[in-house]
Amino acid sequence: MAVPSRNKPRRRLILGAWAVLAAIMVGPGCLGPKALRTTRMKYNESVRVTNDEQLLMNIVRLRYADSPVFIDLPSITSQFEISGNAHFLGGFGNQYPGNANLGFGELGARDSPTLSYRPREGKEVAKALLTPLSAELFSVVNAGANLEQMMLLTLNDVNDVGNAPQATAMTPKAPDYNAEFLRGVRLMASLRERSATEIQVGYEEDADASSDPIAEKGLGGDDLLNAAKEGYVFRQRGEGRMALLKREKSLVLRVHRPYVDSPDMHELCRIFHLRPGLSRYRLKSEFSQNALDETPDAIETGETIYLNLRSILQMMVFLSKGVCVPEEHVAENVAPSTPGPDGRPYNWTQITAGNFFVRSQKHRPRDAEMAVFYRGYWFYIPSNDVNSRAIMAILEILVSIEESETHTGGPLLTIPVGD
């Protein structure tokens, strides 16, 4: 009859200890990929949510004529650590027969994120918020933005047809309206949705030279490259002579032939003072030098759509008129109000109706896509309000574009989170 060996339990315990040690040694090599899979999208979602909330908070602040504050998060650094140790003692007793086995181990993990905050201030924030947009940004429409929402958000007027320009003032003294503007914009959006029109991007050169003609032999490769960087191009002016011309990106609204004389196109031309029957209309900003020189004649000929573009701050103030202010704040003059034709406070939310609306209530909303708490109330956009969410997305993209053009270094506030 075989007798069980006394060493088998000891060997099993020793093997178990070695297995623990092996797991501790192998663990750090596997932590990185697992940490990436489990944390990256969480950080991504947190950044998206807090960006939306910051933008909504600033829109609500502007409705109360309070100052907007922007704090950027330029970097997130997260350090993952894992550590462990194990000990084993064992043997065969001398004084008392039998095996003695003692083992213990430790395993620890730590996630130490470091957040760097940078408040936007000075010339940087002034340039980003106060500079009017360029007409070139309407190429965003070709990237999938809704034309009606884009024009409602970014334009003060089109060929002097106003989009409630008084709504871009934080404390307007008189009510304003945009019914005719919205009718024209919706016609334009409808035509685009039916593939009747499209916005095309091209380049045009000034007819007048920006320099006197110079000898072609005197031009080198560096001259051509430097001119291109500044938006200029050399063109031939007579035999062996070259002149410097300004070359600019331009936008054109192209009308497809079957729709040139359609009733909707004729109505669009009536609203925006355009000449009917054309297949192309130039889109230009009123703030370009050429537009200022040519605006009266161009509008009379009806061949150009002049866009009076807003700045980021004007867009945010305009959207703030879509915030539903609690009645007690209006009664107590906590939020500015404008007397309407009947003497009662004018309802500014009607100028953004159907496109943007921010609700308010005392208790935290349950169905909010984004919500902020301000002056004792919750202001929020429900998750099923797709139009308001889309407007916020367009504004976020435009803010990001302006940020990228004005970004400079600034003071950083770095906060380590964790142990």
Secondary structure, 3 states (H helix, E strand, C coil): CCCCCCHHHHHHHHHHHHHHHHHHHHHHHHHHHHHHHHHHHHHHHHHHHHHHHHHHHHHHHHHCCCCCCCEEEEEEEEEEEEEEEEEEEEEECCCCCCEEEEEEEEEEEEEEEEEEEEECCHHHHHHHHHCECCHHHHHHHHHCCCHHHHHHHHEEEECCEECCHHHHCCCCCCCCCCHHHHHHHHHHHHHHHCCCEEEEEEEEECCCCCCCCEEHHHCCHHHHHHHHHCCEEEEECCCCEEEEEEEEEEEEEEECHHHCCCHHHHHHHHHCCCCCCCCEEEEEECCCHHHHHHHHHHHHHCCEEEEEECEHHHHHHHHHCCECCCHHHHHCCCCCCCECCCCCECCHHHHCCCCCCEEEECCCCCCEEEEEEECCEEEEEECCCHHHHHHHHHHHHHHHHHHHHHCCCCCCEEEECCC
